[in-house]
């Protein structure tokens, strides 16, 4: 194949992303990515929902809390984020002086998109006596309108750290918010947002699957709808689900979250069986289409040409950092 020089490559990247670039089929992408990490003093952070190849080459694999914590303490010059846009934004907010790369800028998030900043600001302004706790799965603009950011790992502790009389707006995930209202007993105002992956699980099909696998435990992420959570044997963050399967003595699990986590579950417990919970239609909708936009080829090109790079307005960055710092402080206080 014909290779293009780096200046031409960067021009194409700026106009069309990676669509016009080809990767030599004979290239050992695992070797090349490791080489680029060393040459550029780069760290590769990957979410549990990434494809297995990307997880296998990552320096750190985690959920939103773990990735934010790792981004905050990294000494690398370049942060390559194999995840979705709001995650790379968070890394940039925590490291304004570093270069942050995302393999595919189109890797967005349905939950983040469900909270447009102008509408949310109007909602917040109607309730000036409320503290805003926003799930980290939101845009930088929503973070800047928030008082504290949380993840599914630390949300309960963060809510319980506030005085009982403090009024709270929780955004943007209504399902996680409803679960937290039940767990904490707090009467929170909820923004009406949701994740397309976690809303798609079929209670009927899960129930039938449980009948076919009577010894399997059903575990679910709290972004799932309430009827699904009501039949779960365990509810937890992505990391919580992984740890549960490692520590629990069952041999079979039905898992209601994005299927990417099953790779780590199988690696950690090769003797156990993990079954993805079925969606309510025939598509693979329990795979996040945005997470899966990232591929090993795009990751290599991203690191080779250091594009696409996350850029943010400085004022927005500073405003969005305050609630993230508050989350990290509370998490550290509780050892999360």
ChimeraX attribute file (.defattr): number of C-alpha atoms within 10 A of each C-alpha:
attribute: neighborCount
match mode: 1-to-1
recipient: residues
	/A:1	7
	/A:2	6
	/A:3	10
	/A:4	11
	/A:5	8
	/A:6	11
	/A:7	10
	/A:8	9
	/A:9	18
	/A:10	18
	/A:11	11
	/A:12	15
	/A:13	20
	/A:14	12
	/A:15	10
	/A:16	11
	/A:17	20
	/A:18	20
	/A:19	10
	/A:20	10
	/A:21	16
	/A:22	14
	/A:23	13
	/A:24	12
	/A:25	9
	/A:26	6
	/A:27	10
	/A:28	9
	/A:29	19
	/A:30	16
	/A:31	10
	/A:32	14
	/A:33	23
	/A:34	17
	/A:35	14
	/A:36	15
	/A:37	19
	/A:38	12
	/A:39	9
	/A:40	15
	/A:41	13
	/A:42	24
	/A:43	24
	/A:44	24
	/A:45	27
	/A:46	26
	/A:47	25
	/A:48	27
	/A:49	28
	/A:50	27
	/A:51	22
	/A:52	17
	/A:53	13
	/A:54	23
	/A:55	24
	/A:56	15
	/A:57	18
	/A:58	20
	/A:59	14
	/A:60	17
	/A:61	23
	/A:62	19
	/A:63	20
	/A:64	26
	/A:65	21
	/A:66	18
	/A:67	21
	/A:68	22
	/A:69	16
	/A:70	17
	/A:71	25
	/A:72	17
	/A:73	10
	/A:74	14
	/A:75	14
	/A:76	17
	/A:77	15
	/A:78	21
	/A:79	27
	/A:80	27
	/A:81	26
	/A:82	33
	/A:83	28
	/A:84	26
	/A:85	27
	/A:86	20
	/A:87	27
	/A:88	25
	/A:89	24
	/A:90	27
	/A:91	27
	/A:92	24
	/A:93	28
	/A:94	22
	/A:95	21
	/A:96	16
	/A:97	10
	/A:98	15
	/A:99	19
	/A:100	26
	/A:101	28
	/A:102	27
	/A:103	29
	/A:104	26
	/A:105	18
	/A:106	14
	/A:107	20
	/A:108	19
	/A:109	22
	/A:110	18
	/A:111	21
	/A:112	24
	/A:113	16
	/A:114	19
	/A:115	22
	/A:116	14
	/A:117	19
	/A:118	11
	/A:119	10
	/A:120	18
	/A:121	15
	/A:122	10
	/A:123	13
	/A:124	18
	/A:125	12
	/A:126	10
	/A:127	14
	/A:128	10
	/A:129	12
	/A:130	17
	/A:131	18
	/A:132	24
	/A:133	25
	/A:134	27
	/A:135	26
	/A:136	27
	/A:137	27
	/A:138	27
	/A:139	24
	/A:140	24
	/A:141	18
	/A:142	24
	/A:143	28
	/A:144	22
	/A:145	20
	/A:146	24
	/A:147	19
	/A:148	27
	/A:149	29
	/A:150	27
	/A:151	20
	/A:152	23
	/A:153	20
	/A:154	20
	/A:155	23
	/A:156	17
	/A:157	15
	/A:158	19
	/A:159	21
	/A:160	13
	/A:161	11
	/A:162	12
	/A:163	8
	/A:164	13
	/A:165	8
	/A:166	13
	/A:167	17
	/A:168	20
	/A:169	22
	/A:170	27
	/A:171	31
	/A:172	28
	/A:173	25
	/A:174	21
	/A:175	23
	/A:176	26
	/A:177	28
	/A:178	20
	/A:179	19
	/A:180	20
	/A:181	18
	/A:182	11
	/A:183	11
	/A:184	14
	/A:185	11
	/A:186	17
	/A:187	16
	/A:188	22
	/A:189	18
	/A:190	18
	/A:191	20
	/A:192	15
	/A:193	19
	/A:194	23
	/A:195	22
	/A:196	18
	/A:197	22
	/A:198	24
	/A:199	19
	/A:200	18
	/A:201	22
	/A:202	19
	/A:203	19
	/A:204	13
	/A:205	15
	/A:206	22
	/A:207	16
	/A:208	12
	/A:209	17
	/A:210	17
	/A:211	11
	/A:212	10
	/A:213	15
	/A:214	10
	/A:215	12
	/A:216	20
	/A:217	20
	/A:218	25
	/A:219	25
	/A:220	27
	/A:221	24
	/A:222	26
	/A:223	27
	/A:224	25
	/A:225	22
	/A:226	14
	/A:227	10
	/A:228	23
	/A:229	21
	/A:230	12
	/A:231	15
	/A:232	16
	/A:233	13
	/A:234	18
	/A:235	21
	/A:236	17
	/A:237	21
	/A:238	23
	/A:239	19
	/A:240	18
	/A:241	20
	/A:242	21
	/A:243	14
	/A:244	17
	/A:245	23
	/A:246	15
	/A:247	9
	/A:248	9
	/A:249	9
	/A:250	14
	/A:251	15
	/A:252	18
	/A:253	21
	/A:254	22
	/A:255	26
	/A:256	30
	/A:257	28
	/A:258	21
	/A:259	22
	/A:260	21
	/A:261	25
	/A:262	20
	/A:263	20
	/A:264	17
	/A:265	19
	/A:266	16
	/A:267	10
	/A:268	14
	/A:269	16
	/A:270	12
	/A:271	9
	/A:272	16
	/A:273	15
	/A:274	21
	/A:275	16
	/A:276	19
	/A:277	26
	/A:278	24
	/A:279	22
	/A:280	17
	/A:281	11
	/A:282	7
	/A:283	9
	/A:284	13
	/A:285	19
	/A:286	22
	/A:287	21
	/A:288	22
	/A:289	16
	/A:290	19
	/A:291	24
	/A:292	17
	/A:293	19
	/A:294	23
	/A:295	18
	/A:296	19
	/A:297	20
	/A:298	22
	/A:299	23
	/A:300	19
	/A:301	22
	/A:302	22
	/A:303	23
	/A:304	16
	/A:305	14
	/A:306	20
	/A:307	25
	/A:308	20
	/A:309	20
	/A:310	16
	/A:311	14
	/A:312	14
	/A:313	7
	/A:314	11
	/A:315	10
	/A:316	15
	/A:317	22
	/A:318	15
	/A:319	18
	/A:320	26
	/A:321	22
	/A:322	18
	/A:323	23
	/A:324	24
	/A:325	15
	/A:326	16
	/A:327	23
	/A:328	20
	/A:329	13
	/A:330	18
	/A:331	19
	/A:332	11
	/A:333	9
	/A:334	12
	/A:335	8
	/A:336	13
